[in-house]
Amino acid sequence: MRKLLRFIVVVALLLAGALYALTFVDLGRFAPQIEAAAKDATGRTLKIEGGLHIGFSLVPTVVAEKVSFGNADWGARPQMLTADELGLQLALVPLFSGNVDLREVTLTGADIFLETDRRGRGNWEFGDAQAAPAGEGGGMSLAGIPRVELSAVKIAYRDGATGEVTEATLDEVTVQPKGAGVHAVIGGTVNGSAVAFSADVSGDAARMALDNAALDVAGTSVGGDLALDLSGQPTLTGALSSPKFDVTPFLGGGGGGGKGGPVFNRDPLPLDALEALDADLTFALGALHYGKLVLTDIKLPVKIANGKLSAPLTAAYRDTPLKLALAADGKAKSVSVDAGATNFDLGRLLADLDLTTMLAARADFGAKLNGRGNSLHAIAASLGGQTNLAVGAGTINSRALAIVSDDLVNVLAPGGKTGDSAKLVCALSRFDFAGGVGTSKALALETTTLVTTGSGTVDLGRERIDLLFKPKPKNASLLSLAFPVRLSGPLNAPSAGLDRAGAATGIATAVGGVALTGGIGALLPLMSTGSGSVAGGGECGAAAAAAQQESGGVTGTARDVGGAVGGAAEGAAKGIGDAVRGIFGR
C-alpha cells in the first residue's frame, strides 16, 4: 500500500510540474492564426498585443493579455472591447477528439462599448445573421453555458436613436451554471449610483425567465419574478415588490428649467413602445419616498395590450387613500388621468413637497383629464377635462394675502402682522379644460374676516396664467382697503399687481351666486360628498346647501358672497394660490 501511495504522489508531482512548465510556453506564434479565425467567424478584427500562454490549472486555461476586439464598421469608436486579460478554460478530454468544450471565461480590466445604430441593430450582432423567426425554435439555451467571471469592468451603452449613453463600472460579474440555467450576480455602479443584482436565469433567447431576482440601486431594493416571451409579440409578465423605494436620487436635481423656463418638456415620449410590447405586471411597494414626501401601501397593476396601457394606482398619504388611474394609447398618442382623494392633509402635502407652509387644512381633490400628442407639452396643449378642489376649515398665513395690501393683513389678523395666521373657513375651485386652456368655473376662498373670489384662465399650451382675485373684507369699514389683484404671465414666473379696473367686474357675484346655487354636487361633480369628505360636511357643505336654498338664485347672501355662501366660496383662491405658489409668494 505504501508503494502505491508513493507512486500516486510521484505521478501527481510530475503532472503538476508538467502543468506548471506549460505556463512558460509562449503561444504567441499562434496569435496570428487565432486572429485570422476570429476575422473569418465575425468579420471583426481581434488583436492580441500581449502574451499568450497557458495558465496554471488542472484544466487547460489559455490566457491572452492586452486584447482588443473591433467594433462594427458603423460604430462610434474603433474597438467594441479592450481587456487587460482574457482567460478561456477548456475541458481536456474533448480536445483529444478535436472538440472544444469551454468551461470558464474570465475577463479582467475590460472596457466594453455596446451601441445600436439608428435602426436598432446592435454592435454585438455579427455579419448578416438574422434572429430565428417567431415559433421556430428558441435560439441558444442557457443550459450548459460556461462559468463567467468579470472583474474591474467598464461598460458603456449608447442608444443610436437618441445618442444617450449609459455608463457602468462593474466590480464583480459572475455567471454560474445552475440547473437548466444560470445564477447571475452583478455588482458595481451605474451612472454613479451603486447597483447590485442577482437572479436565477433560465430559458433561451425566445423565452427567458428571471426568478428570485433582486435589484438594489442606491440603497433601494426591488425583488420578484419576471418572464419575457419573444416567440411572438414580445410579452413581459411578472410581479415585483419592495419594502421601500426612494426615487429622490433619480428625480432630484432634474426638472424642466429654472424660473421662467418651460414647464412641460417637448422631448418625445416613448408612446410608440406600447405597440412593441405587451405586459402584465404588478408592483407592490411598502413605501415610496420622494424627498420628504412618503406614499405607502402602493399597489400598481400595469397592463399593456394592443398598444394600450392601463395602470390604476392605489396608495395612501398619511393614512388617507389616494387613487390615480393612468391610461395611454400608443397608436392614438393619447393619455388620460383620473385622480382623486378625500379628506387628505393638503397643508402637510404642500409642506412635504417644499411648496409652502402657509396652509394647515384638509381637502378633497378630483381630476379627470385627457390629452393627445408626442410630448408632455403637446398633451398639455390639448388637455381636456376638469379639476375640482375643496379645502376645509383650517388656518392660512396672512402673508398669503399680504400682496393685496399691507392693510389687508390687519383684516385677516386684527392687531397682528404679516406672518400671523387667520382662520380658514372653506375654499372651492373648479377648472374646466378644453384645448389646453383651463377656465375657472368657481374660484373662491373665505376666512372668518375676508372673502376672496376669482376668475380667469390657465393656458397650458402657451404656459401662461391670467387670474383675477377680488378680496372683500366682511367688515364694511375695511372695504376701501381691498382692491382686485391680477395674477398673470408665464406659469413658472407669474407676476401679481393691483387691478383697480377689476373692481367693477362683479366676479364675486358670479362665483358666489350662480356657481354655488347648484350645491356641491353641481360645483364639484368629480368628488365624493360623503360624510367623510370635506365637500360633504362642515362649512363647505353647509354653505352650498344654504346657497341652493336662496330664492331667486343670485340674491341676498349669495349675491353678496357673504355669510353662508361666502363660506362656500372661500376655497378656490387659496387652493390655486398655494398650488401655483408664486401667486402670493412664500
C-alpha positions as a printed NumPy array, in Angstrom:
array([[  0.   ,   0.   ,   0.   ],
       [  2.833,   2.378,   0.849],
       [  4.395,   1.755,  -2.542],
       [  1.083,   2.558,  -4.263],
       [  0.704,   5.809,  -2.34 ],
       [  4.307,   6.744,  -3.113],
       [  3.641,   6.077,  -6.818],
       [  0.493,   8.297,  -6.805],
       [  2.384,  11.141,  -5.15 ],
       [  5.205,  10.914,  -7.716],
       [  2.733,  10.945, -10.643],
       [  0.863,  13.925,  -9.146],
       [  4.098,  15.859,  -8.709],
       [  5.165,  15.083, -12.26 ],
       [  1.758,  16.15 , -13.591],
       [  1.81 ,  19.358, -11.552],
       [  5.333,  20.034, -12.748],
       [  4.304,  19.485, -16.345],
       [  1.321,  21.812, -15.987],
       [  3.488,  24.415, -14.346],
       [  6.071,  24.07 , -17.09 ],
       [  3.345,  24.698, -19.66 ],
       [  2.812,  28.153, -18.171],
       [  6.239,  29.099, -19.535],
       [  5.369,  28.01 , -23.037],
       [  4.918,  31.031, -25.257],
       [  1.949,  30.515, -27.564],
       [  2.436,  33.901, -29.177],
       [  3.314,  32.302, -32.505],
       [ -0.28 ,  31.056, -32.706],
       [ -1.734,  34.564, -32.247],
       [ -1.957,  35.312, -35.998],
       [ -3.936,  32.115, -36.606],
       [ -6.326,  32.906, -33.762],
       [ -6.797,  36.46 , -35.026],
       [ -7.467,  35.182, -38.542],
       [-10.019,  32.66 , -37.287],
       [-11.837,  35.414, -35.361],
       [-11.874,  37.574, -38.502],
       [-13.38 ,  34.742, -40.54 ],
       [-16.038,  33.996, -37.913],
       [-17.16 ,  37.53 , -37.046],
       [-15.816,  39.891, -39.705],
       [-14.158,  41.888, -36.917],
       [-10.501,  42.398, -36.037],
       [ -9.142,  40.633, -32.95 ],
       [ -5.758,  41.794, -31.643],
       [ -3.6  ,  40.055, -29.032],
       [ -0.85 ,  42.54 , -28.296],
       [  0.394,  40.972, -25.059],
       [  1.431,  37.487, -24.065],
       [ -0.469,  34.314, -24.981],
       [  0.177,  31.353, -22.682],
       [ -1.406,  28.52 , -20.698],
       [ -2.431,  29.279, -17.142],
       [ -1.526,  27.015, -14.219],
       [ -4.609,  24.823, -13.713],
       [ -5.66 ,  21.168, -13.771],
       [ -7.953,  22.227, -16.608],
       [ -6.108,  23.881, -19.518],
       [ -6.6  ,  27.641, -19.484],
       [ -5.465,  29.812, -22.369],
       [ -4.612,  33.322, -21.163],
       [ -4.33 ,  36.25 , -23.568],
       [ -3.086,  39.679, -22.481],
       [ -3.778,  43.127, -23.942],
       [ -6.706,  42.006, -26.071],
       [ -8.901,  44.188, -28.292],
       [-11.885,  43.376, -30.483],
       [-13.09 ,  45.628, -33.28 ],
       [-16.412,  47.447, -33.387],
       [-18.987,  47.384, -36.183],
       [-17.991,  49.482, -39.185],
       [-20.788,  51.968, -38.32 ],
       [-19.755,  52.208, -34.658],
       [-18.869,  55.372, -32.792],
       [-15.413,  54.124, -31.779],
       [-12.905,  51.637, -33.229],
       [-12.99 ,  48.944, -30.525],
       [-16.002,  47.188, -29.067],
       [-13.852,  45.624, -26.339],
       [-10.424,  46.027, -24.817],
       [ -9.149,  43.957, -21.882],
       [ -6.033,  43.55 , -19.812],
       [ -6.501,  39.792, -19.635],
       [ -8.814,  37.209, -21.177],
       [ -8.84 ,  33.61 , -19.93 ],
       [-10.543,  30.651, -21.618],
       [-10.71 ,  27.369, -19.695],
       [-11.195,  24.254, -21.828],
       [-12.062,  20.672, -20.913],
       [ -9.021,  18.478, -21.562],
       [-10.517,  15.188, -22.799],
       [-12.653,  16.625, -25.653],
       [ -9.533,  18.282, -27.062],
       [ -8.057,  14.842, -27.943],
       [-11.007,  14.251, -30.283],
       [-10.8  ,  17.736, -31.804],
       [-13.787,  19.174, -29.886],
       [-13.82 ,  22.367, -27.844],
       [-15.707,  22.361, -24.537],
       [-15.465,  25.84 , -22.995],
       [-15.804,  25.604, -19.219],
       [-14.955,  29.084, -17.958],
       [-14.37 ,  32.613, -19.219],
       [-12.525,  35.207, -17.155],
       [-12.107,  38.842, -18.096],
       [-10.109,  41.42 , -16.17 ],
       [ -9.675,  45.138, -16.716],
       [-12.116,  45.246, -19.613],
       [-13.664,  48.25 , -21.339],
       [-16.799,  47.178, -23.244],
       [-18.678,  49.54 , -25.539],
       [-22.163,  48.446, -26.636],
       [-24.264,  50.504, -29.028],
       [-27.061,  50.403, -31.561],
       [-27.448,  52.144, -34.867],
       [-30.456,  54.296, -35.767],
       [-32.384,  51.203, -36.839],
       [-31.784,  49.468, -33.527],
       [-29.185,  46.944, -34.682],
       [-26.591,  46.177, -32.014],
       [-22.842,  46.081, -32.49 ],
       [-22.895,  42.643, -30.854],
       [-24.628,  41.278, -33.975],
       [-22.142,  39.835, -36.454],
       [-22.471,  39.51 , -40.209],
       [-25.945,  39.193, -41.707],
       [-27.257,  36.618, -39.267],
       [-30.927,  37.085, -38.533],
       [-32.854,  36.062, -35.459],
       [-34.892,  32.872, -35.766],
       [-38.469,  33.571, -36.881],
       [-41.131,  33.501, -34.21 ],
       [-42.138,  29.991, -33.284],
       [-39.115,  28.329, -34.967],
       [-37.041,  27.23 , -32.014],
       [-35.855,  29.196, -29.098],
       [-32.307,  30.023, -30.087],
       [-29.328,  29.402, -27.825],
       [-30.283,  27.87 , -24.498],
       [-28.708,  28.94 , -21.237],
       [-28.235,  25.297, -20.273],
       [-24.571,  24.339, -20.459],
       [-23.319,  27.904, -20.576],
       [-19.767,  28.201, -19.16 ],
       [-18.941,  29.896, -15.91 ],
       [-18.161,  33.577, -16.447],
       [-16.156,  35.828, -14.144],
       [-15.59 ,  39.521, -14.854],
       [-13.745,  41.966, -12.639],
       [-12.84 ,  45.652, -12.916],
       [-15.037,  46.058, -15.997],
       [-16.314,  49.272, -17.538],
       [-19.4  ,  49.057, -19.743],
       [-20.994,  51.837, -21.771],
       [-24.191,  51.609, -23.81 ],
       [-25.017,  54.15 , -26.497],
       [-28.53 ,  54.408, -27.934],
       [-28.102,  55.088, -31.654],
       [-31.54 ,  56.689, -31.948],
       [-31.145,  59.233, -29.145],
       [-27.371,  59.392, -28.702],
       [-27.781,  58.909, -24.936],
       [-25.012,  56.987, -23.18 ],
       [-25.369,  54.913, -20.003],
       [-22.166,  54.009, -18.197],
       [-21.447,  51.345, -15.588],
       [-18.409,  50.25 , -13.64 ],
       [-18.725,  46.621, -12.525],
       [-16.599,  45.368,  -9.681],
       [-17.975,  41.843,  -9.929],
       [-19.905,  39.841, -12.51 ],
       [-20.345,  36.098, -12.139],
       [-22.487,  33.709, -14.133],
       [-22.63 ,  30.28 , -12.518],
       [-24.397,  27.311, -14.171],
       [-27.438,  26.284, -12.135],
       [-29.883,  23.612, -13.205],
       [-31.233,  24.376, -16.673],
       [-29.959,  27.948, -16.481],
       [-27.541,  30.13 , -14.595],
       [-27.29 ,  32.15 , -11.413],
       [-26.092,  35.666, -12.215],
       [-24.604,  38.195,  -9.8  ],
       [-23.658,  41.756, -10.741],
       [-22.214,  44.466,  -8.508],
       [-20.921,  47.949,  -9.274],
       [-22.144,  51.419, -10.17 ],
       [-24.392,  52.695, -12.98 ],
       [-24.301,  56.394, -13.796],
       [-22.721,  56.991, -10.413],
       [-25.283,  55.002,  -8.354],
       [-24.366,  51.786,  -6.538],
       [-26.091,  48.773,  -8.117],
       [-26.342,  45.129,  -7.055],
       [-28.302,  42.5  ,  -8.964],
       [-28.812,  38.754,  -8.672],
       [-31.23 ,  36.314, -10.271],
       [-31.734,  32.753, -11.431],
       [-31.963,  32.99 , -15.215],
       [-33.372,  30.171, -17.326],
       [-34.775,  29.555, -20.781],
       [-33.398,  30.61 , -24.126],
       [-33.269,  33.588, -26.438],
       [-37.007,  33.265, -27.189],
       [-38.351,  32.599, -23.701],
       [-36.398,  33.767, -20.699],
       [-37.313,  33.804, -17.015],
       [-35.761,  35.654, -14.084],
       [-36.666,  34.015, -10.79 ],
       [-35.78 ,  35.269,  -7.324],
       [-34.498,  38.457,  -8.919],
       [-33.185,  41.143,  -6.566],
       [-32.078,  44.623,  -7.571],
       [-30.598,  47.204,  -5.237],
       [-29.957,  50.716,  -6.576],
       [-28.582,  53.447,  -4.323],
       [-29.888,  51.622,  -1.255],
       [-33.331,  50.952,  -2.73 ],
       [-34.269,  47.321,  -3.307],
       [-36.774,  45.612,  -5.598],
       [-37.358,  41.88 ,  -5.914],
       [-39.604,  39.409,  -7.695],
       [-40.023,  37.226, -10.757],
       [-40.13 ,  38.226, -14.421],
       [-40.663,  36.332, -17.659],
       [-40.022,  37.565, -21.2  ],
       [-41.521,  35.754, -24.186],
       [-40.149,  36.735, -27.6  ],
       [-41.627,  33.849, -29.567],
       [-44.396,  36.117, -30.894],
       [-45.417,  39.604, -29.824],
       [-42.898,  40.37 , -27.05 ],
       [-44.652,  39.837, -23.728],
       [-43.375,  40.688, -20.258],
       [-45.102,  39.254, -17.179],
       [-44.273,  39.132, -13.509],
       [-44.592,  40.609, -10.066],
       [-42.192,  42.941,  -8.265],
       [-42.222,  44.218,  -4.719],
       [-40.186,  46.474,  -2.473],
       [-40.454,  47.411,   1.211],
       [-39.131,  50.882,   0.424],
       [-38.35 ,  52.627,  -2.854],
       [-36.663,  56.021,  -2.836],
       [-36.888,  57.9  ,  -6.141],
       [-35.164,  61.015,  -4.789],
       [-31.723,  60.128,  -6.26 ],
       [-33.306,  59.645,  -9.689],
       [-35.673,  62.644,  -9.766],
       [-33.737,  65.099,  -7.641],
       [-31.769,  67.735,  -9.491],
       [-33.74 ,  67.23 , -12.701],
       [-36.676,  69.273, -13.909],
       [-37.565,  71.462, -16.788],
       [-35.539,  74.601, -16.407],
       [-35.436,  77.302, -13.757],
       [-37.743,  80.173, -13.012],
       [-39.388,  81.415, -16.161],
       [-38.345,  78.32 , -18.127],
       [-40.662,  75.836, -19.851],
       [-42.984,  73.856, -17.611],
       [-43.779,  70.992, -19.987],
       [-40.995,  69.111, -21.725],
       [-41.11 ,  68.976, -25.524],
       [-38.989,  65.824, -25.826],
       [-40.779,  62.881, -27.481],
       [-42.499,  60.425, -25.163],
       [-41.952,  56.677, -25.796],
       [-45.615,  56.058, -26.593],
       [-44.611,  54.018, -29.668],
       [-43.11 ,  51.439, -27.297],
       [-46.626,  50.488, -26.172],
       [-47.155,  48.847, -29.572],
       [-43.87 ,  46.949, -29.37 ],
       [-44.541,  45.116, -26.1  ],
       [-47.409,  43.515, -24.207],
       [-47.141,  43.351, -20.434],
       [-48.951,  42.121, -17.351],
       [-47.055,  43.301, -14.296],
       [-47.868,  44.054, -10.695],
       [-45.865,  46.334,  -8.42 ],
       [-46.31 ,  46.409,  -4.66 ],
       [-44.381,  48.977,  -2.613],
       [-44.497,  49.329,   1.136],
       [-43.346,  52.953,   0.894],
       [-42.361,  55.308,  -1.923],
       [-40.116,  58.216,  -0.912],
       [-39.51 ,  61.455,  -2.768],
       [-37.681,  63.89 ,  -0.524],
       [-39.964,  64.383,   2.491],
       [-42.996,  63.017,   0.657],
       [-43.895,  59.417,   1.536],
       [-46.645,  57.345,  -0.081],
       [-47.469,  53.975,   1.492],
       [-49.341,  50.758,   0.626],
       [-48.812,  51.248,  -3.106],
       [-50.422,  48.778,  -5.486],
       [-49.838,  49.282,  -9.214],
       [-51.038,  46.714, -11.759],
       [-49.733,  47.552, -15.233],
       [-51.274,  46.039, -18.341],
       [-50.22 ,  46.711, -21.923],
       [-52.145,  45.076, -24.746],
       [-52.701,  46.064, -28.368],
       [-50.733,  49.267, -27.814],
       [-52.872,  50.415, -24.884],
       [-51.684,  50.966, -21.313],
       [-53.793,  50.691, -18.175],
       [-52.214,  51.477, -14.798],
       [-54.677,  52.039, -11.911],
       [-52.579,  53.017,  -8.887],
       [-53.807,  52.997,  -5.301],
       [-51.787,  54.339,  -2.384],
       [-52.078,  56.204,   0.889],
       [-50.723,  59.562,   2.015],
       [-50.55 ,  59.875,   5.8  ],
       [-53.153,  57.076,   6.068],
       [-55.527,  58.741,   3.563],
       [-56.333,  56.642,   0.466],
       [-55.378,  58.082,  -2.927],
       [-56.193,  56.914,  -6.441],
       [-54.534,  57.638,  -9.76 ],
       [-55.611,  55.771, -12.887],
       [-53.355,  56.324, -15.892],
       [-54.286,  55.177, -19.391],
       [-52.435,  55.65 , -22.686],
       [-52.888,  54.64 , -26.313],
       [-49.662,  54.332, -28.296],
       [-51.314,  54.444, -31.704],
       [-53.6  ,  57.378, -30.941],
       [-50.843,  59.133, -28.957],
       [-53.325,  59.845, -26.163],
       [-53.03 ,  59.931, -22.376],
       [-55.74 ,  60.203, -19.72 ],
       [-55.637,  60.6  , -15.942],
       [-58.343,  60.025, -13.342],
       [-57.185,  61.067,  -9.862],
       [-58.907,  61.652,  -6.576],
       [-58.528,  61.824,  -2.809],
       [-60.914,  62.6  ,   0.042],
       [-60.105,  64.411,   3.273],
       [-56.322,  64.358,   2.81 ],
       [-53.899,  66.674,   4.588],
       [-53.301,  69.334,   1.925],
       [-51.207,  71.544,   4.205],
       [-48.767,  68.746,   5.025],
       [-48.606,  67.697,   1.372],
       [-47.602,  71.209,   0.266],
       [-45.012,  71.311,   3.042],
       [-43.642,  67.851,   2.153],
       [-43.249,  68.997,  -1.445],
       [-41.416,  72.125,  -0.238],
       [-44.028,  74.343,  -1.906],
       [-45.375,  76.311,   1.039],
       [-46.026,  76.089,   4.763],
       [-48.695,  78.793,   4.783],
       [-51.691,  76.448,   4.897],
       [-52.953,  73.996,   7.502],
       [-56.126,  72.307,   6.27 ],
       [-57.558,  69.11 ,   4.825],
       [-59.053,  68.868,   1.353],
       [-60.873,  66.825,  -1.285],
       [-59.497,  66.623,  -4.809],
       [-60.73 ,  65.188,  -8.089],
       [-59.423,  65.38 , -11.649],
       [-60.333,  63.789, -14.98 ],
       [-58.031,  64.931, -17.764],
       [-57.064,  63.702, -21.218],
       [-54.782,  64.888, -23.993],
       [-53.023,  63.865, -27.194],
       [-49.526,  64.341, -28.503],
       [-45.951,  63.057, -28.694],
       [-44.649,  65.119, -25.757],
       [-45.768,  66.447, -22.384],
       [-46.14 ,  69.879, -23.946],
       [-48.342,  68.586, -26.779],
       [-50.519,  66.678, -24.329],
       [-50.855,  69.724, -22.054],
       [-51.686,  71.958, -25.025],
       [-54.586,  69.664, -25.981],
       [-55.778,  68.897, -22.458],
       [-59.473,  68.5  , -21.813],
       [-61.41 ,  67.631, -18.674],
       [-61.916,  69.051, -15.231],
       [-60.199,  69.586, -11.869],
       [-62.018,  70.094,  -8.551],
       [-60.692,  71.161,  -5.16 ],
       [-62.46 ,  71.731,  -1.851],
       [-60.447,  72.852,   1.178],
       [-61.974,  72.608,   4.635],
       [-61.542,  74.548,   7.834],
       [-58.016,  75.336,   8.93 ],
       [-55.548,  78.197,   9.107],
       [-53.854,  80.31 ,   6.459],
       [-50.84 ,  82.508,   6.979],
       [-51.729,  86.166,   6.433],
       [-48.617,  86.581,   4.289],
       [-50.514,  84.702,   1.555],
       [-52.725,  87.737,   1.009],
       [-50.304,  90.476,   2.018],
       [-49.609,  91.019,  -1.667],
       [-53.054,  92.633,  -1.962],
       [-52.435,  95.277,   0.654],
       [-50.459,  95.659,   3.852],
       [-53.661,  96.943,   5.431],
       [-55.395,  93.724,   4.446],
       [-53.175,  91.808,   6.847],
       [-54.988,  93.619,   9.63 ],
       [-58.257,  92.387,   8.151],
       [-57.045,  88.795,   8.275],
       [-55.455,  89.038,  11.695],
       [-56.687,  92.161,  13.502],
       [-53.928,  93.614,  15.643],
       [-51.452,  91.174,  14.096],
       [-48.838,  91.472,  11.405],
       [-47.628,  89.718,   8.287],
       [-46.931,  86.101,   9.191],
       [-49.81 ,  85.73 ,  11.657],
       [-52.445,  83.124,  10.894],
       [-56.083,  83.642,  10.025],
       [-58.849,  81.088,  10.365],
       [-59.793,  79.453,   7.08 ],
       [-63.479,  78.615,   6.699],
       [-63.605,  76.907,   3.312],
       [-62.144,  77.068,  -0.211],
       [-63.515,  75.815,  -3.517],
       [-62.108,  75.574,  -7.044],
       [-63.27 ,  74.138, -10.324],
       [-61.427,  74.467, -13.639],
       [-62.813,  73.122, -16.904],
       [-60.191,  72.396, -19.583],
       [-60.59 ,  72.401, -23.35 ],
       [-57.786,  72.672, -25.898],
       [-55.235,  73.05 , -23.114],
       [-56.985,  76.078, -21.602],
       [-58.463,  75.788, -18.117],
       [-61.305,  78.205, -17.375],
       [-62.303,  78.922, -13.806],
       [-65.904,  77.948, -13.086],
       [-65.533,  78.569,  -9.363],
       [-62.611,  80.111,  -7.536],
       [-63.118,  81.375,  -4.007],
       [-61.646,  81.485,  -0.522],
       [-63.119,  82.602,   2.797],
       [-61.626,  83.307,   6.18 ],
       [-63.573,  84.498,   9.22 ],
       [-62.908,  88.091,   8.175],
       [-62.409,  88.011,   4.395],
       [-63.935,  86.586,   1.218],
       [-61.77 ,  86.342,  -1.912],
       [-63.277,  85.275,  -5.217],
       [-61.634,  84.878,  -8.583],
       [-61.95 ,  84.077, -12.251],
       [-59.692,  83.632, -15.252],
       [-57.79 ,  81.08 , -17.302],
       [-54.701,  78.886, -17.241],
       [-53.31 ,  78.287, -20.746],
       [-51.108,  75.188, -20.633],
       [-50.165,  75.323, -24.315],
       [-48.818,  78.866, -24.082],
       [-47.802,  78.196, -20.47 ],
       [-49.411,  81.382, -19.249],
       [-51.804,  82.275, -16.463],
       [-54.355,  85.096, -16.182],
       [-56.411,  85.13 , -12.987],
       [-58.228,  87.968, -11.265],
       [-58.75 ,  87.803,  -7.483],
       [-61.189,  90.091,  -5.687],
       [-60.827,  90.305,  -1.879],
       [-63.807,  91.551,   0.122],
       [-63.484,  92.229,   3.865],
       [-66.595,  91.284,   5.837],
       [-66.185,  94.432,   7.916],
       [-67.728,  97.167,   5.775],
       [-65.387,  99.78 ,   7.247],
       [-62.426,  97.988,   5.655],
       [-63.84 ,  97.654,   2.131],
       [-61.732, 100.554,   0.896],
       [-58.542,  98.652,   1.729],
       [-59.099,  95.818,  -0.743],
       [-58.563,  96.073,  -4.496],
       [-58.619,  93.263,  -7.08 ],
       [-55.313,  91.528,  -7.81 ],
       [-54.45 ,  90.199, -11.259],
       [-52.027,  87.301, -11.48 ],
       [-50.633,  86.923, -14.999],
       [-47.605,  85.902, -17.009],
       [-45.62 ,  82.676, -17.5  ],
       [-46.645,  79.724, -15.333],
       [-43.165,  79.444, -13.841],
       [-42.804,  83.155, -13.118],
       [-46.187,  84.893, -12.815],
       [-46.455,  88.45 , -11.567],
       [-49.217,  89.95 ,  -9.437],
       [-50.41 ,  93.515,  -9.081],
       [-53.392,  95.625,  -8.137],
       [-56.099,  95.819, -10.799],
       [-58.4  ,  98.711,  -9.96 ],
       [-60.384,  98.12 , -13.157],
       [-61.282,  94.648, -11.911],
       [-63.319,  96.145,  -9.086],
       [-66.198,  96.664, -11.499],
       [-66.265,  93.139, -12.958],
       [-68.665,  91.668, -10.434],
       [-66.831,  88.349, -10.271],
       [-67.777,  87.87 ,  -6.63 ],
       [-71.44 ,  87.742,  -7.52 ],
       [-70.868,  85.297, -10.357],
       [-68.817,  82.884,  -8.304],
       [-70.706,  83.271,  -5.06 ],
       [-74.158,  83.096,  -6.584],
       [-74.525,  81.266,  -9.87 ],
       [-71.772,  78.699,  -9.39 ],
       [-72.876,  77.676,  -5.927],
       [-76.654,  77.613,  -6.286],
       [-76.37 ,  74.105,  -7.736],
       [-74.817,  72.868,  -4.499],
       [-71.564,  70.98 ,  -4.002],
       [-72.781,  68.221,  -6.324],
       [-73.025,  70.662,  -9.221],
       [-69.918,  72.656,  -8.368],
       [-67.535,  69.755,  -7.755],
       [-69.017,  66.775,  -9.606],
       [-65.841,  64.655,  -9.54 ],
       [-65.586,  64.388,  -5.777],
       [-67.261,  62.363,  -3.078],
       [-69.738,  64.231,  -0.896],
       [-69.969,  61.52 ,   1.721],
       [-69.809,  62.155,   5.436],
       [-66.03 ,  61.718,   5.479],
       [-65.334,  64.283,   2.785],
       [-64.55 ,  67.966,   3.167],
       [-67.055,  68.843,   0.435],
       [-69.885,  66.874,   2.024],
       [-69.669,  68.236,   5.525],
       [-68.635,  71.187,   7.623],
       [-68.648,  74.746,   6.307],
       [-68.338,  73.793,   2.613],
       [-71.404,  71.562,   2.612],
       [-73.455,  73.92 ,   4.757],
       [-72.546,  76.894,   2.605],
       [-73.508,  75.193,  -0.627],
       [-76.773,  73.984,   0.879],
       [-77.594,  77.483,   2.058],
       [-76.801,  78.868,  -1.374],
       [-79.083,  76.322,  -3.024],
       [-81.982,  77.404,  -0.805],
       [-81.646,  81.056,  -1.791],
       [-84.812,  82.085,  -3.575],
       [-84.393,  83.687,  -6.976],
       [-80.852,  82.385,  -7.472],
       [-78.416,  85.29 ,  -7.21 ],
       [-79.948,  87.23 ,  -4.375],
       [-79.279,  88.168,  -0.792],
       [-76.333,  86.43 ,   0.757],
       [-75.427,  84.625,  -2.43 ],
       [-75.141,  87.855,  -4.361],
       [-73.087,  89.464,  -1.629],
       [-70.803,  86.483,  -1.247],
       [-71.147,  86.812,   2.482],
       [-72.399,  84.63 ,   5.288],
       [-73.008,  81.038,   4.323],
       [-72.384,  81.448,   0.602],
       [-69.19 ,  83.304,   1.28 ],
       [-68.163,  80.323,   3.369],
       [-68.759,  78.007,   0.474],
       [-66.92 ,  80.321,  -1.874],
       [-63.887,  80.526,   0.338],
       [-61.695,  77.85 ,  -1.055],
       [-60.606,  78.073,  -4.59 ],
       [-58.383,  81.093,  -4.45 ],
       [-56.452,  79.502,  -1.629],
       [-56.217,  76.204,  -3.438],
       [-54.95 ,  77.854,  -6.576],
       [-52.772,  80.262,  -4.63 ],
       [-50.855,  77.506,  -2.893],
       [-50.68 ,  75.248,  -5.911],
       [-49.103,  77.912,  -8.074],
       [-47.182,  79.213,  -5.071],
       [-45.89 ,  82.195,  -6.984],
       [-49.279,  83.863,  -6.653],
       [-48.73 ,  85.033,  -3.118],
       [-45.014,  84.392,  -2.64 ],
       [-43.561,  82.484,   0.312]])
